[in-house]
Amino acid sequence: MNPEALAAALLAILTPIAERRRPEEPLALEAADLAFDRPKNRDHGDWASNVALKLAKPLGTSPRELAQEIADALAATDGVASVEVAGPGFVNIRLETAAAGALARTIVEAGADYGRNDTQAGNSINLEFVSANPTGPLHIGHTRWAALGDSIARVLKASGADLVSEYYVNDAGAQMDKFGASVLAAAKGEPTPEGGYPGPYIADLAAYVLERRPDLLELSDEEQLSTARELAYAKQLDEIKASLEAFNVHFDVFFSERMLHAKNAETGASLIDDAVERLRAQGHVFDEGGAVWVRTTAFGDDKDRVVRRSDSEIYTYFAADAAYYLSKSDRGYRHKIYLLGADHHGYVHRLKALAGAAGDDPQKDIEVLIGQLVSVNGARLSKRAGNVIEMDDLVSWIGADALRYSLARYPADSPLALDPEQLRRRTNDNPVFYVQYAHARTVNVARNAAEAGVDRSEFAPELLAHETEAALLGALQEFPRLVAFSAELREPHRIARYLEELAGLYHRWYDTCRVTPLGDAPIEAVHRTRLWLNDATGQVLRNGLDLLGVSAPERM
């Protein structure tokens, strides 16, 4: 008996009540509207509902009267032990022990699929995050967006979304020429050009370019710049991809900005040219003062945006943004999510206005999530980059698991300071260790059970009657709904906090209830049944950690 089954039972009870009390206009109720909460005080039962408080007025009755009517009918439901009305009209439900305990077997049999749901089914999403310029290594800011973005992608996919995770490679424009010039200067032994990129990593790239093209300095000036830029760019992008993979972050698509500028062989127009004309055809592009504009103020922007200035034939970055947005739509992604850094607040209105100009609903079809800054106590600047804290250095120092878990443990919009020394400790005050240790303990319990001859050949859920078992089962029931809720809100930190609560409940159960009998005591049904509960908990811990991109060690 899980919350979904309870909701279905409650809907079957409420529907005739609503039809009887309000025959002229029955309430349009669905099971999804009838949420249950787990009482903090277990004396109040396994589940609680405030539906009577919400529906009493439209049904023309008092909350307590409606709650009592619901309670009387719900008490006759299979798997429900008792129902009580509390306070102004809360309905508290206690499940039969066997009905609650049956969940352990359900979880074990579902395996990695437990927690997966279809609440995002039919939702086609393009999720863009990180998207750092390929002109240097990923830094601490990118590290946070990588952890958050990948975890958001995982919970959305687990909830049924058709999602692609995308990295926009900013490989066009003046910054690429500055990057190439910086590498070329290093190859020649010259100072970094004004406005160029400093740091020993540029020297490393220059050495790589010279290794690949020993004849570099024999080429014409134009060929030297082009060759240095392209070889260094490819090498730096490969290093970025390697850094992300080492951090267990996977992108489905690396989209090159150059694709937006490339001319079609047949039409001679680029995707940017096409985007401007498409927006013009919809009445949102106008010419003024020799420049080309998009009237984004019609969609809430604080000013109209220039796509081509009067003194230039080169499109602005906003024009590329427009073409890129339309490209996402053209590739079939109705919903677009952008995860941007703290210095991109100004992009929110312009991107939403762009969505409106493209014919989308700015309130539904685009989300712009702004992540806040993160700092690391005692972290040193990168020796290679000189002025940043690199992702690779953080992963090497703290570890990918501890870093990913910690970055996903807080909402994106909250500033964050990490304490690496705490994250490296193997103690219970380190959250990632606490959760991973709980998983390792479930594996160890199963291992010891096998050696003692305890297996899952028997399952008697009515024997899971201890208070720690009731609490543990109650938490396990919450997991699918929590995954769906995290996906809906784009908040994977809820998964982390849940896992910590689950780990605590498991440790308390472990201290109280034995899976293997003491000494020469016989193996009984309760031991075999508890093994199911142990393994179910391990499965949920494993599934939850996977949603955060964190490993579930079997030994610690």
MINU-728999 format. One line per field, with one value per residue (C-alpha): residue in one letter; x, y, z. Coordinates in nm, 3 decimals. Example, Ala and Ser with C-alpha at 12.3 -4.5 7.8 and 13.67 -1.06 7.14 Angstrom:
BEGIN
r = c(A:S)
xx = c(1.230:1.367)
yy = c(-0.450:-0.106)
zz = c(0.780:0.714)
end
This chain:
BEGIN
r = c(M:N:P:E:A:L:A:A:A:L:L:A:I:L:T:P:I:A:E:R:R:R:P:E:E:P:L:A:L:E:A:A:D:L:A:F:D:R:P:K:N:R:D:H:G:D:W:A:S:N:V:A:L:K:L:A:K:P:L:G:T:S:P:R:E:L:A:Q:E:I:A:D:A:L:A:A:T:D:G:V:A:S:V:E:V:A:G:P:G:F:V:N:I:R:L:E:T:A:A:A:G:A:L:A:R:T:I:V:E:A:G:A:D:Y:G:R:N:D:T:Q:A:G:N:S:I:N:L:E:F:V:S:A:N:P:T:G:P:L:H:I:G:H:T:R:W:A:A:L:G:D:S:I:A:R:V:L:K:A:S:G:A:D:L:V:S:E:Y:Y:V:N:D:A:G:A:Q:M:D:K:F:G:A:S:V:L:A:A:A:K:G:E:P:T:P:E:G:G:Y:P:G:P:Y:I:A:D:L:A:A:Y:V:L:E:R:R:P:D:L:L:E:L:S:D:E:E:Q:L:S:T:A:R:E:L:A:Y:A:K:Q:L:D:E:I:K:A:S:L:E:A:F:N:V:H:F:D:V:F:F:S:E:R:M:L:H:A:K:N:A:E:T:G:A:S:L:I:D:D:A:V:E:R:L:R:A:Q:G:H:V:F:D:E:G:G:A:V:W:V:R:T:T:A:F:G:D:D:K:D:R:V:V:R:R:S:D:S:E:I:Y:T:Y:F:A:A:D:A:A:Y:Y:L:S:K:S:D:R:G:Y:R:H:K:I:Y:L:L:G:A:D:H:H:G:Y:V:H:R:L:K:A:L:A:G:A:A:G:D:D:P:Q:K:D:I:E:V:L:I:G:Q:L:V:S:V:N:G:A:R:L:S:K:R:A:G:N:V:I:E:M:D:D:L:V:S:W:I:G:A:D:A:L:R:Y:S:L:A:R:Y:P:A:D:S:P:L:A:L:D:P:E:Q:L:R:R:R:T:N:D:N:P:V:F:Y:V:Q:Y:A:H:A:R:T:V:N:V:A:R:N:A:A:E:A:G:V:D:R:S:E:F:A:P:E:L:L:A:H:E:T:E:A:A:L:L:G:A:L:Q:E:F:P:R:L:V:A:F:S:A:E:L:R:E:P:H:R:I:A:R:Y:L:E:E:L:A:G:L:Y:H:R:W:Y:D:T:C:R:V:T:P:L:G:D:A:P:I:E:A:V:H:R:T:R:L:W:L:N:D:A:T:G:Q:V:L:R:N:G:L:D:L:L:G:V:S:A:P:E:R:M)
xx = c(0.000:0.183:0.073:-0.049:-0.273:-0.402:-0.473:-0.669:-0.870:-0.936:-1.049:-1.296:-1.436:-1.444:-1.601:-1.948:-1.930:-1.868:-2.143:-2.389:-2.304:-2.261:-2.467:-2.503:-2.127:-1.918:-1.554:-1.306:-1.076:-0.781:-0.568:-0.268:-0.451:-0.478:-0.131:-0.038:0.228:0.432:0.370:0.686:0.542:0.493:0.225:0.003:0.013:0.189:0.023:-0.182:-0.411:-0.550:-0.797:-1.097:-0.961:-0.930:-1.266:-1.500:-1.602:-1.672:-1.867:-2.072:-1.969:-1.727:-1.372:-1.418:-1.749:-1.599:-1.287:-1.497:-1.693:-1.366:-1.220:-1.520:-1.498:-1.118:-1.101:-1.265:-0.988:-0.768:-0.430:-0.555:-0.542:-0.707:-0.802:-0.841:-0.957:-0.725:-0.727:-0.943:-0.986:-0.668:-0.709:-0.439:-0.396:-0.220:-0.144:-0.156:0.194:0.183:0.059:0.339:0.604:0.512:0.700:1.036:0.971:0.835:1.157:1.389:1.199:1.190:1.565:1.710:1.362:1.229:1.176:1.136:0.804:0.619:0.533:0.747:0.638:0.569:0.791:1.063:1.346:1.677:1.890:2.195:2.459:2.830:2.890:3.229:3.441:3.692:3.972:4.082:4.022:3.695:3.697:3.515:3.203:3.172:3.215:2.901:2.694:2.819:2.713:2.375:2.298:2.382:2.178:1.880:1.909:1.913:1.600:1.413:1.502:1.405:1.068:1.007:1.125:1.263:1.572:1.898:2.179:2.370:2.695:2.708:3.065:3.142:3.396:3.329:3.404:3.683:3.768:3.881:4.118:4.257:4.299:4.484:4.702:4.791:4.896:5.090:5.272:5.371:5.494:5.713:5.836:5.665:5.460:5.087:4.916:4.696:4.357:4.490:4.487:4.766:4.870:5.106:4.827:4.872:5.236:5.130:4.895:5.171:5.403:5.128:5.075:5.449:5.462:5.179:5.306:5.685:5.665:5.426:5.661:5.740:5.380:5.234:5.114:4.751:4.819:5.017:4.724:4.468:4.677:4.759:4.398:4.245:4.490:4.482:4.102:4.061:4.307:4.140:3.793:3.918:4.055:3.721:3.539:3.788:3.742:3.364:3.384:3.617:3.351:3.087:2.909:2.783:2.657:2.444:2.533:2.826:2.678:2.932:2.852:3.025:2.728:2.519:2.758:2.827:2.679:2.444:2.600:2.270:2.115:2.425:2.249:2.355:2.130:2.166:2.050:1.754:1.671:1.662:1.436:1.205:1.167:1.115:0.838:0.663:0.677:0.939:1.238:1.268:1.533:1.625:1.927:2.087:2.083:1.867:1.668:1.441:1.147:1.195:1.024:0.696:0.775:0.891:1.253:1.382:1.502:1.496:1.799:2.034:2.112:2.332:2.479:2.473:2.849:2.895:2.801:2.870:2.582:2.576:2.583:2.208:2.159:2.351:2.139:1.826:1.953:2.057:1.718:1.537:1.775:1.659:1.299:1.382:1.543:1.214:1.271:0.964:1.097:1.435:1.619:1.928:2.149:2.361:2.617:2.563:2.695:2.420:2.117:2.076:2.012:1.687:1.461:1.628:1.606:1.243:1.170:1.347:1.121:0.818:0.947:1.003:0.634:0.679:0.523:0.794:0.620:0.610:0.857:1.178:1.339:1.651:1.807:2.074:2.333:2.514:2.884:3.075:3.396:3.630:3.804:4.179:4.175:4.473:4.463:4.553:4.921:4.830:4.568:4.712:4.394:4.127:4.055:4.036:3.780:4.055:4.240:3.920:3.836:4.192:4.188:3.837:3.727:3.453:3.193:3.234:3.246:2.941:2.734:2.821:2.748:2.414:2.318:2.218:1.973:2.129:2.039:2.219:2.582:2.798:3.126:3.278:3.512:3.740:3.885:3.538:3.455:3.768:3.687:3.554:3.316:2.942:2.959:3.058:2.721:2.849:3.044:2.738:2.518:2.778:2.862:2.495:2.494:2.818:2.664:2.359:2.596:2.796:2.479:2.373:2.720:2.718:2.364:2.470:2.758:2.517:2.270:2.007:1.847:1.533:1.350:1.077:0.892:0.649:0.592:0.368:0.683:0.831:0.660:0.937:0.904:1.236:1.105:0.786:0.990:1.228:0.944:0.770:1.081:1.128:0.771:0.852:1.129:0.929:0.725:1.038:1.207:0.902:0.892:1.264:1.217:0.921:1.110:1.453:1.590:1.815:1.927:1.604:1.739:2.056:1.869:1.634:1.926:2.072:1.742:1.713:2.070:1.992:1.679:1.872:2.155:1.900:1.728:2.064:2.140:1.809:1.698:1.917:1.921:2.143:2.054:2.280:2.510:2.351:1.995:1.792:1.723:1.362:1.118:1.183:1.553:1.478:1.215:1.452:1.702:1.443:1.416:1.794:1.833:1.545:1.714:2.042:1.863:1.704:2.032:2.197:1.923:1.934:2.311:2.297:2.057:2.329:2.603:2.767:2.894:2.755:3.059:3.020:3.306:3.436)
yy = c(0.000:0.309:0.675:0.618:0.329:0.536:0.827:0.599:0.466:0.819:0.930:0.641:0.760:1.133:1.110:0.992:1.227:1.522:1.413:1.382:1.710:1.909:1.741:2.056:2.094:1.795:1.858:1.752:1.545:1.329:1.097:1.326:1.603:1.393:1.407:1.239:1.345:1.135:1.257:1.361:1.200:0.830:0.815:0.997:0.705:0.623:0.882:1.197:1.396:1.748:1.695:1.756:2.101:2.185:2.050:2.117:2.466:2.385:2.079:2.281:2.104:2.136:1.995:1.757:1.626:1.560:1.410:1.170:1.063:0.996:0.813:0.582:0.476:0.457:0.232:-0.044:-0.033:-0.341:-0.279:0.001:-0.082:0.231:0.589:0.876:1.236:1.482:1.854:2.068:1.791:1.598:1.234:1.013:0.667:0.367:0.077:-0.290:-0.418:-0.663:-0.396:-0.160:-0.431:-0.559:-0.260:-0.425:-0.696:-0.446:-0.245:-0.543:-0.676:-0.334:-0.286:0.015:0.109:0.184:0.557:0.602:0.759:0.910:1.255:1.420:1.184:1.369:1.659:1.719:1.912:2.060:2.125:2.342:2.388:2.462:2.587:2.733:2.897:2.645:2.888:2.750:2.483:2.443:2.628:2.612:2.788:2.543:2.261:2.359:2.401:2.064:1.884:2.057:2.033:1.665:1.583:1.780:1.586:1.257:1.328:1.455:1.144:0.924:1.098:1.014:1.330:1.306:1.508:1.595:1.752:2.001:2.194:2.507:2.544:2.914:2.855:3.158:3.526:3.751:3.545:3.257:3.482:3.618:3.260:3.163:3.471:3.388:3.033:3.157:3.416:3.146:2.927:3.216:3.291:3.631:3.801:3.744:3.994:4.263:4.118:3.767:3.461:3.425:3.119:2.826:2.621:2.841:2.739:2.373:2.424:2.600:2.304:2.071:2.281:2.283:1.908:1.858:2.121:2.163:2.383:2.630:2.927:2.868:2.937:3.272:3.497:3.415:3.040:3.055:3.211:2.976:2.665:2.760:2.850:2.533:2.283:2.447:2.472:2.101:2.009:2.235:2.105:1.748:1.840:1.994:1.677:1.464:1.680:1.640:1.264:1.235:1.423:1.174:1.440:1.330:1.548:1.411:1.699:1.939:2.210:2.426:2.797:2.780:2.585:2.900:3.109:2.854:2.942:2.695:2.580:2.610:2.925:3.112:3.193:3.096:2.978:3.328:3.482:3.244:3.321:3.695:3.651:3.415:3.669:3.943:3.738:3.722:4.100:4.124:4.259:4.622:4.849:5.176:5.403:5.161:4.883:4.571:4.521:4.265:4.421:4.222:4.489:4.345:4.039:4.199:4.284:4.615:4.729:4.617:4.416:4.486:4.191:4.390:4.732:5.013:5.016:4.643:4.350:4.115:3.990:4.046:3.774:3.819:3.717:3.397:3.343:3.375:3.126:2.884:2.905:2.839:2.551:2.384:2.417:2.288:1.982:1.899:2.032:2.218:2.306:2.471:2.497:2.715:2.684:2.999:3.142:3.415:3.681:3.612:3.764:4.003:3.711:3.606:3.873:3.872:3.493:3.488:3.775:3.581:3.283:3.507:3.653:3.297:3.219:3.026:3.092:3.260:3.140:2.773:2.693:2.833:2.827:3.019:2.890:3.111:2.937:3.120:3.132:2.862:2.897:2.637:2.702:2.691:2.626:2.750:2.899:2.667:2.640:2.594:2.867:3.098:3.290:3.024:2.713:2.431:2.151:1.891:2.018:2.008:1.655:1.540:1.707:1.636:1.342:1.332:1.170:1.409:1.709:1.610:1.521:1.843:2.064:1.892:1.909:2.276:2.474:2.632:2.982:2.960:3.075:2.787:2.748:2.400:2.270:2.019:1.881:1.786:1.629:1.416:1.283:0.931:1.032:1.069:1.449:1.416:1.375:1.187:0.943:0.895:0.798:0.589:0.407:0.320:0.162:-0.027:-0.151:-0.293:-0.484:-0.610:-0.722:-0.915:-1.067:-1.180:-1.312:-1.529:-1.671:-1.747:-1.918:-1.642:-1.591:-1.435:-1.765:-1.649:-1.319:-1.251:-0.873:-0.886:-0.959:-0.616:-0.477:-0.298:0.081:0.128:-0.092:0.112:0.431:0.283:0.153:0.489:0.661:0.404:0.468:0.834:0.785:0.774:1.077:1.263:1.192:1.327:1.636:1.701:1.677:1.914:2.177:2.111:2.062:1.755:1.873:1.717:1.375:1.431:1.542:1.245:1.002:1.140:1.087:0.737:0.654:0.765:0.550:0.254:0.291:0.299:-0.011:-0.186:-0.117:-0.270:-0.546:-0.839:-1.002:-1.290:-1.475:-1.457:-1.750:-2.086:-1.952:-2.088:-1.891:-1.781:-1.615:-1.277:-1.295:-1.376:-1.103:-0.849:-0.935:-0.816:-0.487:-0.453:-0.511:-0.277:0.001:-0.063:-0.045:0.292:0.434:0.314:0.458:0.792:0.823:0.744:1.037:1.259:1.101:0.958:0.601:0.352:0.170:-0.186:-0.158:0.139)
zz = c(0.000:-0.129:-0.159:-0.514:-0.406:-0.114:-0.348:-0.579:-0.283:-0.158:-0.504:-0.518:-0.183:-0.259:-0.604:-0.486:-0.184:-0.417:-0.656:-0.369:-0.200:-0.519:-0.791:-1.002:-1.051:-0.934:-0.852:-1.118:-0.898:-0.996:-0.787:-0.850:-0.659:-0.344:-0.194:0.134:0.380:0.616:0.974:1.157:1.469:1.395:1.666:1.416:1.173:0.848:0.625:0.669:0.438:0.464:0.178:0.406:0.492:0.123:0.003:0.294:0.181:-0.187:-0.071:0.177:0.497:0.786:0.760:1.053:0.923:0.580:0.737:0.944:0.637:0.455:0.756:0.792:0.429:0.414:0.720:0.515:0.251:0.223:0.382:0.608:0.978:1.115:1.028:1.271:1.242:1.414:1.482:1.255:0.997:0.926:0.826:0.980:0.832:0.979:0.747:0.832:0.897:0.608:0.366:0.467:0.466:0.121:-0.018:0.058:-0.197:-0.449:-0.432:-0.462:-0.762:-0.928:-0.879:-1.058:-1.186:-0.838:-0.819:-1.192:-1.286:-1.580:-1.444:-1.715:-1.994:-2.317:-2.212:-2.472:-2.307:-2.415:-2.106:-2.165:-1.897:-1.845:-2.204:-2.111:-2.379:-2.521:-2.448:-2.112:-1.848:-1.660:-1.329:-0.996:-1.127:-1.415:-1.164:-0.976:-1.292:-1.418:-1.100:-1.084:-1.454:-1.480:-1.168:-1.301:-1.627:-1.438:-1.230:-1.536:-1.737:-1.439:-1.447:-1.811:-1.989:-2.342:-2.260:-2.427:-2.227:-2.439:-2.421:-2.637:-2.762:-2.803:-3.079:-3.298:-3.261:-3.141:-2.831:-3.051:-3.244:-2.915:-2.796:-3.115:-3.095:-2.734:-2.825:-3.127:-2.915:-2.667:-2.954:-3.070:-2.719:-2.726:-2.447:-2.429:-2.663:-2.512:-2.420:-2.469:-2.244:-1.986:-1.789:-1.826:-1.986:-2.295:-2.305:-2.282:-2.576:-2.771:-2.713:-2.836:-3.150:-3.227:-3.174:-3.424:-3.667:-3.641:-3.950:-3.782:-3.791:-4.157:-4.257:-4.355:-4.074:-4.150:-4.164:-3.840:-3.653:-3.808:-3.741:-3.382:-3.311:-3.457:-3.310:-2.966:-2.978:-3.057:-2.782:-2.523:-2.609:-2.570:-2.227:-2.128:-2.234:-2.041:-1.729:-1.751:-1.799:-1.499:-1.302:-1.423:-1.627:-1.967:-2.253:-2.534:-2.766:-2.807:-3.029:-3.212:-3.248:-3.584:-3.718:-3.675:-3.886:-4.160:-4.501:-4.666:-4.993:-5.180:-5.032:-4.922:-4.593:-4.244:-3.963:-3.817:-4.146:-4.145:-3.781:-3.841:-4.142:-3.953:-3.674:-3.932:-4.097:-3.760:-3.733:-3.459:-3.657:-3.764:-3.916:-3.753:-3.784:-4.028:-3.766:-3.744:-3.423:-3.256:-3.072:-2.752:-2.539:-2.669:-2.459:-2.135:-2.213:-2.077:-2.421:-2.782:-2.893:-3.181:-3.408:-3.648:-3.585:-3.836:-3.876:-3.918:-4.136:-3.845:-3.635:-3.259:-2.996:-2.956:-3.318:-3.247:-2.936:-3.151:-3.409:-3.137:-2.967:-3.295:-3.364:-3.044:-3.154:-3.502:-3.347:-3.174:-2.822:-2.708:-2.366:-2.316:-1.986:-1.951:-1.641:-1.627:-1.388:-1.133:-1.371:-1.626:-1.451:-1.743:-1.976:-1.810:-1.962:-2.302:-2.339:-2.232:-2.471:-2.744:-2.674:-2.714:-3.040:-3.166:-3.105:-2.781:-2.443:-2.230:-1.914:-2.016:-2.291:-2.146:-1.802:-1.705:-1.383:-1.230:-1.014:-0.739:-0.665:-0.483:-0.285:-0.143:0.187:0.149:-0.224:-0.421:-0.767:-1.050:-1.133:-1.499:-1.541:-1.280:-1.200:-1.145:-0.939:-1.191:-1.193:-1.237:-0.930:-0.722:-0.832:-0.758:-0.416:-0.288:-0.503:-0.767:-0.538:-0.247:-0.478:-0.682:-0.378:-0.198:-0.498:-0.561:-0.192:-0.202:-0.418:-0.725:-0.610:-0.275:-0.237:-0.121:0.065:0.077:0.343:0.166:0.488:0.610:0.275:0.293:0.642:0.685:0.964:1.006:0.994:0.628:0.447:0.145:0.363:0.585:0.288:0.107:0.430:0.475:0.131:0.197:0.521:0.337:0.109:0.406:0.585:0.274:0.248:0.612:0.573:0.280:0.484:0.770:0.536:0.544:0.203:0.056:0.010:0.247:0.281:0.565:0.561:0.868:1.070:0.993:1.300:1.486:1.505:1.325:1.043:1.015:0.994:0.736:0.519:0.539:0.405:0.128:0.011:-0.037:-0.292:-0.620:-0.523:-0.418:-0.751:-0.935:-0.711:-0.759:-1.136:-1.131:-0.930:-1.091:-0.740:-0.706:-0.361:-0.231:-0.328:-0.125:0.186:0.152:0.127:0.448:0.627:0.484:0.588:0.944:0.959:0.824:1.076:1.359:1.222:1.186:1.553:1.662:1.424:1.328:0.986:1.099:1.422:1.725:1.792:1.725:1.718:1.428:1.113:1.115:0.877:1.036:0.943:0.580:0.566:0.715:0.444:0.192:0.381:0.401:0.029:-0.052:0.143:-0.037:-0.369:-0.291:-0.163:-0.483:-0.704:-0.524:-0.543:-0.913:-0.964:-0.816:-1.029:-0.717:-0.679:-0.429:-0.285:-0.163:0.084:0.281)
end
